[in-house]
Amino acid sequence: MKTNYIGLIFLLVFWCIGCESDDDTSKSEQEITITSGQADFSRYVAVGNSLTAGFTDGALFIAGQENSMANILATQFALAGGGEFKQPLMSDNIGGILLGGMPIQDPRFYFFSDPNPDPPNESGPKILGTSPTDKEAEMPTTEVSNVISGPFNNMGVPGAKSFHLLADGYGNVAGVQAGLANPYFVRMASSPTTSVMTDVMAQNPTFFSLWIGNNDVLGYALAGGDSDKDEITDQAIFAQSFNGIVNILTSSNAKGVAFNIPDVTSIPHFTTVPHNPVTLDESTATAVNNAYAAYNTGIVQAYAFLVGQGAITQADADAEIAKRTITFEAATDNPVVILDENLTDLKGINADLKNMRQATSSDLLVLSASTFIGTQADPMNPLSINGVALPLEDKWVLTPEEQEQITAAITAFNAVIEAAVKQAGIAFVDANAILKSASENGVAFDEFLLKDDLVFGGAFSLDGVHLTARGYAFIANKAIDEINATYGSNLPWVKAVNYPTFYPIALP
């Protein structure tokens, strides 16, 4: 027994010594002086688009701005001489904006949990004011024409493309409805005739962050590859714009950090809705197949004609027929029917043969398609089902060919970004690689694993495009790593637990 007591005493002694050692380490860590190295954070200005502004859950609102990547960086810069960081805060936590008192953008999403989970289950992302339990719709209170007083350190302008930052008059309220001006810049521009970069440089920044270029590709992707709605920026224009922006920012020897463009096709907005969400009973499947019988026969006849004319081989014709034949089963997991402009146009042979086919796993459906697929185009006709009897238009789907265009543009744009960053000698964050890791395997952030799953992945907000507060914090930490490595600073990371992945329906 005495031996056991002696052993216990020794354990207690060692435990106490360990406690003292931990205390000393803690004190040592607390006494570390945070330095800026060769950087000067006294006048930090953030330049970019929605990813800089703090856009999340489909909107810009106060809580999101306070958790923006730019504001997170500014908080850490303040530990090493960083000055005040002023943001063009919205008027509420509802999101959305008004022009002349009329809404021109929707409020934010929130996660709605159906209190009556019997089918149909309506739980999921909802726009404020649209759930069955809401007593009244939430109305934005941020009026675009009410210009607020700057200057502002956060010059992130949601919706801005690279060349927009250099455009005079981009903050002129008269041009908003025509798409010639940006409503978010209107409310913070120093004058209706100024440009974003003019207002940035008027502050004589000593340090900057630059994350621009996403919208040069994203707009086209969000439009389902419909170039009539939005186009990918011409590569020469992007190169000229991006290099011009970097040259302007570094013209007074300011230091900075720049980010490249993530692969937009890997974000939840394009990976959440399956290509085969259609469930049909036997009678409906039979009715739909009967409706497509003439089309399928016409496809076979058209390709037989082309083979006879020597315009195509029989093997290629068979492959095309298989690709374009439309059939449904009395089961789940039927692919939707889509229009595909890349298919051979057969209307010259038979005017009724539309360029349509059933989707495959290689097609990407936009997130908003989830609310459209399965609806009736004609309330009086139960068979007029969108995505089944009626093909989905181009705006709902990114075909493989459209994805290739996007990938090629991102690759080219990122090459421009990396070359400009190297030439300027500023810090660089490979946001493309970071978010690709999140989509493939998830990324560890303290005790959390951030993945790209919509709603519960933790990295992406409810719009499937923009990051959560925790996602922005993770990117900010990656920027801090690169800033420390480039300029010899020793800025600390922020903690994941301090940044949410959801905002509740009610915010102050």
Buried (B, 14 or more C-beta within 10 A) or exposed (E): EEEEEEEEEEEEEEEEEEEEEEEEEEEEEEEEEBBBBEBBBBBBBBBBBBBBBBBBBBBBBBBBBBBBBBBBBBBBBBBBBBBEBBBBBBBBBBBBBBBEEEEBBBBBBBBBBBEEEEEEEBEBBBBBBBBEEBEEEBBBBBBBEEBEEBBBBBBBBBBBBBBBBBBBBBBBBEBBEEEEBBBBBBBBBBEBEBBBBBBBBEBEBBBBBBBBBBBBBBBBBBBBBBEEEBEBBEBEEBBBBBBBBBEBBBEEEBBBBBBBBBBBBBBBBBBBBBBBBBBBEEEBBEBBBEBBEEBBEBBBEBBEBBBEEEEBEEEBBBEBBEEBBBEBEBEEEBBBBBBBEEBBEBEEBBEEBBBBBBBEEEBBBBBBBBEBBBEBEEEEEEBBBBBBBBBBEBBBBBBEEBBEBBBEBBEBBBEBBBBBBEEBEBBBBBBBEBBBBBBEEBBEBBEBBBBBBBBEBBBBBBBBBBBBBBBBBBBBBBBBBBBBEBBEBBBBBBEBEEBBBBBEBEBE
